[in-house]
Amino acid sequence: MRKDPIVQEARKAGEELARQANYNFHVFFQKLRKNEKEGFFAVPKRVVSKKRVKVPQMPDVR
């Protein structure tokens, strides 16, 4: 079976978080939630800008 480097990296990161949480699931998931809110996976407050785009009218071809 081929080893996927992305999967290996994700597993390594998960193992590191588990080690930091002393393999306590409660602490582990608290850290994950904190990382989601503050870190890389945080969702920006505004996804769509308010900038208006002029859309050309399609001609009526009936």
N, C-alpha and C positions, 0 to 999 in steps of 0.2 A: 504494500500500500504506500502511495506517495505521501510524503509529509508536506503539508501546506504551511508555508512560513507565517501566513496571517493567523491561522488557527493556533500554531505554536506560540506566537506572540500573545494572543488573547489568553491562552491557558497560562502562560508565564505571568501575565499581569494579574490574572485571577488568583493564582497561587501566592503571589506577593501580597495582595490584599488580604488573603486568608491568613497568611503568616503574620502580617501586621495586626490583625484582629485576634491573634492567638487562637485561630480556628474556632472562634465563637460566632455562630451564625447571626445572632442578634447584632453584634458589633459590626460584622462583615456587611450586612445589609444597610446598617446606618451609614457606614462609610460610602457605600455605593450611592445611596440617596443623596448624601452630601455632595459627592463628586458630580452627580447629575445636575444638581441645582447650581453649583458654583463653577464647574469645570468645563471641560471640552464639550460635553453633551448639552450644555445649557441652551435652551431655545431663546432666541432673541424676542423681545417684547413685540416688535413690529416686523412682520415678515413681508408685507406688501407696502410699498411706498404710496404716498398720496398723489404722486405725480400723475397728471392726466395725460393720456395718450390719445392723439387724434386718430380715429379709425375711419378709413375712407369708406364711403357708401358704395355698396355693390350695385351695378346697374340692373334694372329690371329687364329680364330677358324672356318674359312670357310671350 
